[in-house]
Amino acid sequence: EQVAKMEFFYFVLVLVIYITTTAFAFWFAVRQRRLGAKVAAETTTMQDYVLLASGLPKMSGTMKVEELLTEAFEKALEGVDAEVVGVSPCWDFRIFKGSVEEQVCFEMELLETETEARMIEAGKEDITPLRSAKTSARGSARDSSRRRMLDSEGPISKEFRRLDQYLGIRFDVDEDNDDIKPEDRKPRALKAMVEALYTTGQAYVVLRTEAQRNRALTHLQENPPKVFDKEITVVAEDSEPETILWSNLGTKPGEIVSNIIIGCVVLVIAVFLLDIIFYFPSVAYLISVSSVVGHSDGGLQGTILGLLVCACNQIVYFLIGLIADRCGFRSIDDHQRFYVVGYTASVFINTLIDLCVVMLLAQGYTMEQAITSQISSDSSMSVKSIAENPAVQMTVYLKFSEYIFPSCLLIPFLAEPLVCHFVFQVKKWIVRSRPDVSVQQAEIQLACPPFDLARYGDILINVMLCCGTLAFTYRDLYILWICLFVSLVMIYCWDKYRFLRVSSRSVFVSQALDITAQHLSSVPCAICAACLVFRLYGMKDVEGNQFLAKWFHVKDWVDSEAAKVGRLVNRDTIMLVISVVIVLHIYVHTWALKNLVPRWADVVEKHDEEVDYQTTSEHIPCNWFNGNPIHVLRSKYLFEHKSPVVAYVVGREYLLQPVPELGCYYDMADTLLARKHGHHQKVHQTWSGQLGEVKDSFHELKTDVLEKIGRPRSISGNSPDSPKSVDPAAKV
């Protein structure tokens, strides 16, 4: 009777957890979408001014593509109140990707040297400390001083001089390499390189205001223009120039699909090989000792298996990154979506394989208990025995918990900071061992990685594992959920520190990845539903009858219907029923996310559509022109503009120069000087501005308090009416 009451209590508890989890999943989805819609309505960014034109003819780099397309769209918009700022064509430069990136990097080195010299001559030395770093061109005197500094830090083993080749770190400074270096390229060769390229048939058309963009979009969709007798289609772009992977724009959609399929096949093979290499030897040993009395108890087996899982997951993590890089996605958002989904699916499948091993280990533990204690006459690992026998459930849960904690919930996240620091130290040693590496290249290798959202996958996997324990009837289930809570708190603290301190600039534009994570959250809810069905099947009342059959009798169902249900849900079909319930919940959950949540999350916010492109471009460094590396090189070497477009590079915003006639208005030097003299106008209210106001208010409050208690003010905080000189005794 006590067992039946406990099972009924756990059934009600799982039912409440299932309903609550599903409800909060939908609440979270609605909240996130409302927040995203509100932020999008309150801010004006570069995507609000651009249209993506597709179906254009492929044009050679020898043609003045930018001018031809600008004239074509201006002609197509005649009679429409819409001014074209410029056109940024998409180029297929995959075969020249390395050369283009090297040349842009070298151009930034030269420009930095020139900018530093001009700033010193102009008397602007006071703003140089605000820059992220001071670098110089290759072969300058600073390189020799850097060599002396590195030599003073101690000798570095010569083995590190080629370690970069094994780690995939390429500096392109190998003395045995016959490739042309950027400093050796002549302007004529660079002009020939950009002329050898072809467009991809797409282009970004930038309009003066968002309202003009909307009018142009409506007009061009109703009256499709023709360029060289080819009808083109125009849509609104949902990405920012900083998130566009410009080198992948030449990849066709069919190639992306084929690359994804090939990548998935490679990933399956890799997971299979990892199982053979990592799991099978250790699993064979664990299973062999699990049937020996006295060797199956304890948490060492589950912990060892969990550590193997941790190592295997890190390898899968790395492989997914390589596959995503080779698929040819056109934006970082698409790249991250594939990355998170692929990682989550791979680790989940791998986890299912691990759970089979856990069941085998639990079987050995149950056999030992049956021999020593005779606690169960049915100690096999059948679904029936697990569903109806609390002792077997306890056995499986103990092995399952040993597998989950600490190997899955704790150790990977404790080791992550140590691994990150170790990787940084290795890269630092490699850079120190290569004095021929320029400062720019060293900074690229030693820079903090961008912050990604792959943590969605880690959290979902851990939640799925803990949701699976709801199928067991055991009093200590709450301990594992407490461990999950502690793990999530630790992940939050580490990710917050990583995002604020050890990550480079990261841009997340659309809600695509967040919506994908919302769809993935249907899986933990489906696992809760499966646990509910499993408990409903195995539950018995105080008289020993199945709770499922009695429940139908209470509902005044006839005996024949109850018999049908009994034949439908039995020990032979329970796994099939559980699978159907999981698939059904995922289908209903995703359908609601797609059709109902957007209606509930509809937000209507006021949005100024008349903000001029120049106003926005003055405070956003990356735009559709300087973010396109081929557009930058063509501006300097093909069109030979007097003031060419300067490439946007993260951390080098202060090198950007305003070129209004080419659609570039950002000037960090003038912006910093304007802020210094108090002439900077805020375009949008930011958290940093609010924090500054709070600091000013706190400083005023501190000054008033010090005056009231008779203490002197801070030397650096003198008010306008305070004396400029302070008595030495007051200083003390």
LINBELCOR-V613409 format. One record per run of one state. SS is the DSSP state (H for helix, E for strand, - for the rest). FROM is the first residue (numbers start at 1). TO is the last residue. If there is no record, write none. Layout:
((SS/FROM/TO) (SS/FROM/TO))
//
This chain:
((-/1/1) (H/2/42) (-/43/45) (H/46/49) (E/50/54) (-/55/59) (E/60/60) (-/61/64) (H/65/76) (-/77/83) (E/84/92) (-/93/93) (H/94/121) (-/122/124) (H/125/130) (-/131/140) (H/141/152) (-/153/157) (H/158/161) (-/162/162) (H/163/167) (-/168/181) (H/182/184) (-/185/186) (H/187/195) (-/196/197) (E/198/207) (-/208/209) (H/210/222) (-/223/225) (E/226/227) (-/228/229) (E/230/231) (-/232/232) (E/233/236) (-/237/240) (H/241/243) (E/244/244) (-/245/245) (H/246/248) (-/249/252) (H/253/290) (-/291/299) (H/300/327) (-/328/330) (E/331/331) (H/332/372) (-/373/382) (H/383/388) (-/389/389) (H/390/404) (-/405/406) (H/407/432) (-/433/438) (H/439/446) (-/447/449) (E/450/450) (-/451/454) (H/455/471) (-/472/476) (H/477/501) (-/502/503) (E/504/504) (-/505/511) (H/512/538) (-/539/539) (E/540/540) (-/541/545) (E/546/546) (H/547/554) (-/555/558) (H/559/568) (-/569/573) (H/574/595) (-/596/596) (H/597/600) (-/601/612) (H/613/617) (-/618/628) (H/629/637) (-/638/652) (H/653/655) (-/656/658) (E/659/659) (H/660/662) (-/663/663) (E/664/664) (-/665/667) (H/668/676) (-/677/686) (H/687/708) (-/709/714) (H/715/717) (-/718/727) (H/728/731) (-/732/732))
//
